[in-house]
Every structure is written in structure tokens, then in C-alpha cells.
Amino acid sequence: MATHAMQQDDARPASAGPISVDQLDRLTRRLAETAEHYDRSGEFPRANFDLLAAEGLIGLTVPRALGGHGAGLGEAVRVLAAVAKGEPSTALILFMTYHHHATPARARNWPQAIYERLARDAVAGRGLIGGLRVEPELGTPVRGGLPATIARRTADGWAISGTKIYSTGSTGLDWFSVWAKTDEDVPRVGNFLVRADSAGIDIEPVWDHLGMRATVSHAVHFVDTPTPLDHAVDIRRAEQWAAGAGDPSLAIWNALAISTIYDGVARSARDWLRAYLNDRVPTNLGASLATLPRVQEKFGEIETLLQVNRTLIRDAAARYDAGDPPSTVEVNNIKYLTTANAIRAVEIGLELTGNPGISRKNPLERHYRDVLCSRIHSPQTDTILIAAGRAALGN
């Protein structure tokens, strides 16, 4: 269940002005100060979200008419990059709220009063929302199949029962968007909004993974959890989802946000490595490691990988904001390339540092654990490359 230190009057309005480079740099430094603590404790990074609320950044993508910045994808990835460079679990949780407010189908198709409530909460520094989709048996719905989680009609609305796993942000969210099917003769499938403090919710603390430990991606169990009738905000026949009736902008936001977050991890690793190589002066060398041509070559490889990432992400975001969005195949290819580049960039750092790179007293090993988690985000590599191959072959 979420608890909040910020009240509505405490948070700076999200529309307070443009977000400067200096503001983002300060934000990165503040978040980096406690990144090791959250990695070791596996706690929800509440203080980080209090900071983001105070900076007016929770409601970044909320429309201006509702008090937000009305930021596009390009501005959102700028902020996510800064947050991820400081503490990437915070960025992943924040992204879920950003894309819930940035994709127009929600504001257009959801009940207006419900959407506006969530939007104004975000502007006030609250209203964190996350999608709960993955299940023990089904896995991710990206690969097809109906969820076991079921929404039964009651006299007052719906009662939700089922289990969701890998529920990013679980203990710190205000709202769950639960992927479930109805108990109708011909089931409908879709998203049911459930307040995180509703009855019949049990969060099982099972998230104990290699990296991204502060995402608190625990299992969430629902037992006849009530939610109002109109909180079935987007439910459809299964064949409508299979036919691609969903909002295509979701895929674009997902691919570029995931790319940005793990690129941010690699950039943080790069910055630490640069300082280490300049400061390390072996006695038999008499100069820093940074003066060695071989080290310069490998560091140049890191810079090239990260330059490619930035170019791909910025170009795709700019196209989206200009009304000429890349295709789903294109953005998923970007996700595949940029996350592979990010992993390789951190690996090069490990090659250059040896034992110090994998010591827990240095952050490089944490960055490596975090960046490896990029591989598990949907869509995974096989899905991306099969789709790219089919498109190129005309199938």
C-alpha cells in the first residue's frame, strides 16, 4: 500500500517552467547519492519520488489543460535519462505513470472523470500507476493467451481475483492497472483500475533479482478485490486485441523509454569509469591508465556505442512528436540495438578494470547487474527480430 510524504500543496506545479539541463543534472546527482542504498535494501525508493514531486516532474506528460507540462516523448526521455543515470529503478517506475498520461487513447476513451482524477493527482505529486499484466502461468500477454485473473460482476461493480508477478513498483503505487478477463459468457479482456489500498490485496515480497532491485517487482495477489463498474477502463473482446486494436503509441513509448533507461545506466557506468581511469596511476607506468592507447581505444568504443544510442533515441522521439512516428518494428529494433549497446559499453568497463570493476565497493558491478535486466523487458529479442525479418521479407 502506498504512503505519501507529499501533500497537494507541497508539490511545485508541473507547469512551473521549462526543465533545464542544470535541473536535470542536479536531479541525477541527488538520486545517485542513495542508489547503492536502494540496491542493497531492495526498498521502494520513496524519497526519490518525494524529490520528483517537489521538482514538479510526476505530472510531466499530463496535458496542460489539467495542470501538467504536456510534455512530448522527446522531453519525457530527457527526464527519464537523467533519472535513470541517477537511479534506474526509479526511472522505470516513473515511466509507467508517464506513458499512462502521454498516450491519447486513454484521455479519449477512459471515463473522463476517472482520467482527470489520475491526471490531477500526478500534477500534485501523487497518483503513481503501474500495469500489472504478467502471471505465473500465462507469462507476459505480449505472447498471447487469456489471463487467469478474472473480474466478476457484483452488485457494486467488479471483484478481481488472481495473481500478478513482476509487478513493477508494487508497494509504492497508488493505482494498479490490472490485466484481467471478465466472467461473461464471451469474456472481454483489458485493464481494470484498482486502488492500491483496496481490500483483498496481498503483496508477497518475492522480488530478489540480479539487478533493478528497487523496482520492488513483487507478486500481487487479488482476492475478490472490489473496484467500481466504470473502472473497467478499457476492456474488449480478445480478438479485438489480437487484431491490433490497441493504441500503437504504447509500443513506441515502451521501446524508447526502455532504451533510454538502460542507456542511462551505461552512461553512469561510463562516467565512473572515466574518473577511475584518470585517477588510477600504476607505479610501473608513472601515468594514469587513461594515457594508454589501448584504454583510449576501448573508451572510444564505449563513446561510439552511446553516441549511436543517443542518436537513435532522439531521432525516433523527435519523429513521434512531429507526427511522423516510426513503426513498431523500427522502435523495437531500436530497443534491441540500444540495450545491446548499453550492455556492451558496461562490459568494456569491466574488461578495463578487472577485479575493481566487480568489487561491490565500486558502482560498476551494480551498473552491470542493472543493465543486464534490459534483456527481459518485452518485447524480447526473438520477438523483435522475427517481426523485423517478416517485415523485410514481406510476410
C-alpha positions as CSV (number, residue, x, y, z in Angstrom):
1,M,0.0,0.0,0.0
2,A,1.4,3.4,-0.9
3,T,2.2,6.0,1.7
4,H,2.9,9.6,0.9
5,A,5.0,12.3,2.4
6,M,3.9,14.9,-0.2
7,Q,0.6,16.7,0.0
8,Q,-1.0,18.5,-2.9
9,D,0.0,22.0,-1.7
10,D,3.6,20.8,-1.1
11,A,4.4,19.9,-4.7
12,R,5.5,22.5,-7.2
13,P,3.1,22.8,-10.1
14,A,4.3,20.7,-13.0
15,S,3.8,23.6,-15.4
16,A,6.2,25.8,-13.5
17,G,8.5,26.3,-16.5
18,P,11.0,24.5,-18.8
19,I,13.2,21.8,-17.4
20,S,16.8,23.0,-17.6
21,V,19.9,21.0,-18.1
22,D,21.1,22.2,-14.7
23,Q,17.9,21.0,-13.0
24,L,18.3,17.5,-14.6
25,D,22.0,17.3,-13.7
26,R,21.2,18.2,-10.0
27,L,18.4,15.6,-10.1
28,T,20.9,12.9,-11.3
29,R,23.4,13.7,-8.6
30,R,20.7,13.7,-5.9
31,L,19.4,10.3,-7.0
32,A,22.8,8.8,-7.3
33,E,23.6,9.6,-3.7
34,T,21.2,6.9,-2.5
35,A,21.3,4.5,-5.4
36,E,23.6,2.0,-3.6
37,H,21.3,2.0,-0.6
38,Y,18.2,1.1,-2.6
39,D,20.1,-1.6,-4.5
40,R,21.2,-3.2,-1.2
41,S,17.9,-2.8,0.6
42,G,15.5,-3.5,-2.2
43,E,13.2,-0.9,-0.8
44,F,10.7,1.2,-2.8
45,P,12.6,4.5,-3.4
46,R,10.0,6.7,-1.7
47,A,12.4,9.6,-1.1
48,N,13.2,9.7,-4.8
49,F,9.5,10.2,-5.7
50,D,9.2,12.8,-3.0
51,L,12.0,14.6,-4.7
52,L,10.4,14.2,-8.2
53,A,7.2,15.5,-6.8
54,A,8.9,18.5,-5.3
55,E,10.5,19.2,-8.7
56,G,7.1,19.1,-10.4
57,L,8.1,16.1,-12.5
58,I,5.4,13.4,-11.7
59,G,2.9,15.1,-13.9
60,L,5.3,15.8,-16.8
61,T,3.2,14.2,-19.5
62,V,-0.2,15.3,-18.1
63,P,-1.9,17.7,-20.6
64,R,-1.5,21.4,-19.9
65,A,-5.3,21.8,-19.6
66,L,-5.1,19.6,-16.4
67,G,-2.1,21.4,-15.0
68,G,0.8,19.3,-16.4
69,H,3.7,20.1,-18.6
70,G,2.0,18.5,-21.6
71,A,5.5,17.1,-22.4
72,G,6.0,15.1,-25.5
73,L,8.1,12.0,-25.9
74,G,11.3,13.9,-26.5
75,E,11.1,15.8,-23.2
76,A,10.0,12.7,-21.4
77,V,13.1,10.7,-22.4
78,R,15.3,13.7,-21.4
79,V,13.9,13.4,-17.9
80,L,13.9,9.6,-17.8
81,A,17.5,9.7,-18.9
82,A,18.5,12.0,-16.1
83,V,16.6,9.9,-13.5
84,A,18.0,6.6,-14.8
85,K,21.5,7.9,-14.7
86,G,21.0,8.5,-11.0
87,E,18.8,5.5,-10.0
88,P,17.3,3.4,-12.8
89,S,14.6,1.6,-10.8
90,T,13.0,5.0,-10.0
91,A,13.0,5.8,-13.8
92,L,11.3,2.5,-14.7
93,I,8.5,3.1,-12.1
94,L,8.2,6.7,-13.2
95,F,7.9,5.7,-16.9
96,M,4.7,3.8,-16.2
97,T,3.0,6.9,-14.9
98,Y,4.4,9.0,-17.8
99,H,3.1,6.7,-20.5
100,H,-0.4,6.4,-18.9
101,H,-0.8,10.1,-19.3
102,A,1.0,10.6,-22.6
103,T,-0.9,8.2,-24.8
104,P,-4.0,9.9,-26.2
105,A,-6.3,6.8,-26.3
106,R,-6.5,6.9,-22.5
107,A,-7.7,10.5,-22.3
108,R,-10.0,9.9,-25.2
109,N,-11.5,6.5,-24.2
110,W,-11.4,6.3,-20.4
111,P,-14.3,7.8,-18.4
112,Q,-13.4,11.5,-18.3
113,A,-13.8,11.9,-14.5
114,I,-11.5,9.0,-13.8
115,Y,-8.8,10.1,-16.1
116,E,-8.9,13.7,-14.8
117,R,-8.6,12.4,-11.2
118,L,-5.4,10.5,-12.0
119,A,-4.0,13.4,-14.0
120,R,-4.5,15.9,-11.3
121,D,-3.1,13.5,-8.7
122,A,0.0,13.2,-10.8
123,V,0.4,17.0,-11.1
124,A,0.1,17.2,-7.3
125,G,3.0,14.7,-7.0
126,R,0.9,11.6,-6.3
127,G,-1.1,9.2,-8.5
128,L,1.7,6.7,-9.4
129,I,0.2,4.0,-11.6
130,G,1.6,0.7,-12.9
131,G,0.4,-2.0,-15.3
132,L,0.1,-5.5,-13.7
133,R,0.0,-7.9,-16.6
134,V,2.3,-10.9,-16.1
135,E,1.1,-14.1,-14.5
136,P,2.6,-17.3,-13.2
137,E,1.1,-19.5,-15.9
138,L,0.5,-17.1,-18.7
139,G,3.7,-15.2,-18.5
140,T,3.6,-12.0,-20.5
141,P,0.4,-11.4,-22.5
142,V,2.6,-10.0,-25.3
143,R,2.9,-13.6,-26.5
144,G,-0.8,-14.2,-26.5
145,G,-3.3,-16.0,-24.3
146,L,-6.0,-15.1,-21.8
147,P,-5.2,-14.1,-18.3
148,A,-6.2,-16.3,-15.4
149,T,-7.0,-13.1,-13.4
150,I,-10.8,-12.7,-13.5
151,A,-13.2,-9.8,-13.0
152,R,-16.6,-10.9,-11.7
153,R,-19.6,-8.6,-11.8
154,T,-21.1,-7.7,-8.5
155,A,-23.9,-5.5,-7.4
156,D,-21.5,-2.6,-7.0
157,G,-19.1,-3.2,-9.8
158,W,-16.3,-5.8,-10.2
159,A,-14.5,-8.2,-7.9
160,I,-10.9,-9.0,-9.1
161,S,-9.2,-12.3,-8.3
162,G,-5.9,-13.6,-9.4
163,T,-2.1,-13.2,-9.1
164,K,0.2,-10.9,-10.9
165,I,4.0,-11.3,-10.8
166,Y,6.9,-8.9,-11.7
167,S,4.6,-6.1,-10.7
168,T,6.9,-3.1,-11.0
169,G,6.5,-0.5,-8.3
170,S,4.1,-2.8,-6.3
171,T,4.5,-1.4,-2.8
172,G,4.7,2.2,-3.8
173,L,2.0,2.6,-6.4
174,D,-1.3,4.4,-5.8
175,W,-3.1,2.6,-8.6
176,F,-2.9,-0.8,-10.3
177,S,-4.0,-1.2,-13.9
178,V,-4.8,-4.9,-13.8
179,W,-5.0,-7.0,-17.0
180,A,-7.9,-9.4,-16.5
181,K,-10.8,-11.1,-18.2
182,T,-14.5,-10.8,-17.4
183,D,-16.7,-13.7,-16.2
184,E,-19.1,-13.1,-19.1
185,D,-20.2,-15.9,-21.4
186,V,-18.0,-14.3,-24.0
187,P,-15.2,-12.9,-22.0
188,R,-13.8,-9.4,-22.5
189,V,-10.2,-8.7,-21.7
190,G,-8.5,-5.5,-20.6
191,N,-7.5,-3.1,-17.9
192,F,-9.3,-2.6,-14.6
193,L,-8.2,0.2,-12.4
194,V,-7.8,-0.8,-8.8
195,R,-6.7,1.5,-5.9
196,A,-3.7,0.1,-4.2
197,D,-5.3,0.4,-0.8
198,S,-8.3,-1.6,-1.7
199,A,-9.4,-4.6,0.3
200,G,-8.4,-8.1,-0.8
201,I,-4.8,-7.2,-1.9
202,D,-1.7,-9.0,-0.6
203,I,1.7,-8.1,-1.8
204,E,4.2,-11.0,-1.5
205,P,7.8,-9.8,-1.3
206,V,9.4,-12.2,-3.7
207,W,11.4,-9.8,-5.9
208,D,15.1,-10.7,-5.2
209,H,16.7,-10.3,-8.6
210,L,20.2,-9.7,-10.0
211,G,19.6,-6.0,-10.6
212,M,17.0,-3.2,-10.7
213,R,16.2,-4.3,-7.1
214,A,14.4,-1.1,-6.1
215,T,11.6,-1.7,-8.6
216,V,10.0,-3.9,-5.9
217,S,8.5,-6.0,-8.6
218,H,6.8,-8.4,-6.2
219,A,3.8,-10.7,-6.6
220,V,0.4,-9.1,-6.1
221,H,-2.5,-11.3,-5.1
222,F,-6.1,-10.2,-5.5
223,V,-8.9,-12.0,-3.7
224,D,-12.4,-10.6,-4.6
225,T,-10.8,-7.1,-4.7
226,P,-13.6,-4.6,-5.3
227,T,-13.4,-1.8,-7.9
228,P,-16.3,0.3,-9.3
229,L,-18.1,-0.6,-12.5
230,D,-16.6,2.3,-14.5
231,H,-13.1,1.4,-13.5
232,A,-13.1,-1.2,-16.3
233,V,-11.5,1.5,-18.4
234,D,-10.5,-0.4,-21.5
235,I,-12.0,-3.9,-21.9
236,R,-12.6,-5.6,-25.3
237,R,-13.2,-8.9,-26.9
238,A,-10.0,-10.9,-27.1
239,E,-10.0,-10.9,-30.9
240,Q,-10.0,-7.1,-30.9
241,W,-6.8,-7.1,-29.0
242,A,-5.3,-9.8,-31.3
243,A,-6.3,-7.7,-34.3
244,G,-4.1,-4.9,-33.1
245,A,-6.9,-2.6,-31.8
246,G,-4.7,-1.3,-29.0
247,D,-3.0,2.1,-29.1
248,P,0.2,1.8,-31.3
249,S,1.8,4.7,-29.4
250,L,2.2,2.4,-26.4
251,A,4.8,0.3,-28.3
252,I,6.7,3.5,-29.2
253,W,6.8,4.8,-25.7
254,N,7.7,1.5,-24.2
255,A,10.6,0.8,-26.6
256,L,12.1,4.3,-26.3
257,A,11.7,4.5,-22.6
258,I,13.3,1.1,-22.0
259,S,16.1,2.2,-24.4
260,T,16.6,5.4,-22.5
261,I,16.6,3.9,-19.0
262,Y,19.3,1.4,-19.8
263,D,21.3,3.8,-21.8
264,G,21.3,6.0,-18.7
265,V,22.7,3.1,-16.7
266,A,25.5,2.7,-19.2
267,R,26.3,6.5,-19.1
268,S,26.5,6.3,-15.3
269,A,29.0,3.4,-15.7
270,R,30.9,5.4,-18.3
271,D,31.3,8.4,-16.0
272,W,32.6,6.3,-13.1
273,L,35.0,4.5,-15.5
274,R,36.3,7.8,-16.9
275,A,37.2,9.0,-13.4
276,Y,38.7,5.7,-12.4
277,L,40.9,5.5,-15.5
278,N,42.2,9.1,-15.0
279,D,42.8,8.6,-11.2
280,R,44.5,5.2,-11.4
281,V,48.3,5.6,-11.7
282,P,50.1,2.3,-11.5
283,T,53.6,2.7,-10.1
284,N,55.2,0.8,-13.0
285,L,53.5,3.2,-15.5
286,G,54.0,6.5,-13.9
287,A,51.0,7.9,-15.6
288,S,47.2,7.3,-15.5
289,L,45.6,4.4,-17.2
290,A,43.7,6.9,-19.3
291,T,47.0,7.7,-21.2
292,L,47.3,4.2,-22.6
293,P,46.4,3.9,-26.3
294,R,44.6,0.6,-25.7
295,V,42.5,2.1,-22.9
296,Q,41.7,5.1,-25.1
297,E,40.7,2.8,-27.9
298,K,38.3,0.9,-25.7
299,F,36.9,4.0,-24.1
300,G,36.3,5.4,-27.6
301,E,34.3,2.2,-28.4
302,I,32.1,3.0,-25.4
303,E,31.6,6.6,-26.5
304,T,30.7,5.4,-30.0
305,L,28.1,2.9,-28.7
306,L,26.5,5.6,-26.5
307,Q,26.5,8.1,-29.3
308,V,24.6,5.7,-31.6
309,N,22.1,5.2,-28.8
310,R,21.5,8.9,-28.3
311,T,21.1,9.5,-32.0
312,L,18.6,6.6,-32.4
313,I,16.5,7.5,-29.4
314,R,16.4,11.3,-30.1
315,D,15.6,10.9,-33.7
316,A,12.7,8.4,-33.1
317,A,11.3,10.6,-30.3
318,A,11.5,13.7,-32.5
319,R,9.7,11.9,-35.3
320,Y,7.0,10.8,-32.9
321,D,6.5,14.4,-31.5
322,A,6.4,15.8,-35.1
323,G,3.6,13.5,-36.1
324,D,5.7,11.1,-38.2
325,P,6.2,8.2,-35.8
326,P,8.4,5.3,-36.5
327,S,6.8,1.9,-37.0
328,T,6.5,-0.6,-34.2
329,V,9.1,-2.7,-36.0
330,E,11.5,0.3,-36.2
331,V,11.2,1.3,-32.5
332,N,11.6,-2.3,-31.3
333,N,14.7,-2.6,-33.4
334,I,16.0,0.5,-31.6
335,K,15.2,-1.1,-28.3
336,Y,17.2,-4.2,-29.4
337,L,20.2,-2.2,-30.6
338,T,20.4,0.3,-27.8
339,T,20.1,-2.2,-24.9
340,A,22.7,-4.4,-26.6
341,N,25.0,-1.3,-26.9
342,A,24.4,-0.4,-23.3
343,I,25.3,-3.9,-22.1
344,R,28.4,-3.9,-24.3
345,A,29.5,-0.5,-23.0
346,V,29.4,-1.6,-19.4
347,E,31.2,-4.9,-20.3
348,I,34.1,-3.0,-21.8
349,G,34.4,-1.2,-18.5
350,L,34.7,-4.5,-16.7
351,E,37.4,-5.6,-19.2
352,L,39.4,-2.4,-18.5
353,T,39.1,-2.5,-14.7
354,G,39.5,-6.2,-13.8
355,N,38.8,-7.0,-10.2
356,P,38.0,-3.5,-9.1
357,G,35.1,-3.5,-11.6
358,I,33.4,-6.4,-9.9
359,S,34.0,-5.3,-6.4
360,R,30.9,-4.2,-4.5
361,K,32.8,-1.2,-3.2
362,N,32.7,0.3,-6.7
363,P,29.4,1.0,-8.5
364,L,30.4,-0.6,-11.8
365,E,29.3,-4.1,-10.7
366,R,25.8,-2.6,-9.8
367,H,25.6,-0.9,-13.2
368,Y,26.4,-4.2,-14.9
369,R,23.7,-6.1,-12.9
370,D,21.2,-3.4,-13.7
371,V,22.0,-3.1,-17.4
372,L,21.6,-6.9,-17.9
373,C,18.0,-6.6,-16.8
374,S,17.3,-4.8,-20.1
375,R,17.1,-8.2,-21.8
376,I,13.9,-9.3,-20.0
377,H,11.7,-6.4,-21.0
378,S,9.0,-7.1,-23.6
379,P,9.3,-7.4,-26.4
380,Q,12.3,-9.8,-26.1
381,T,14.9,-10.2,-28.7
382,D,13.3,-13.2,-30.5
383,T,10.0,-11.4,-30.9
384,I,11.8,-8.2,-32.2
385,L,14.0,-10.0,-34.7
386,I,11.2,-12.3,-36.1
387,A,9.0,-9.3,-36.6
388,A,11.8,-7.4,-38.4
389,G,12.6,-10.4,-40.5
390,R,9.0,-10.9,-41.5
391,A,8.6,-7.2,-42.4
392,A,11.7,-7.3,-44.5
393,L,10.7,-10.5,-46.3
394,G,7.2,-9.2,-47.0
395,N,5.4,-11.8,-44.8
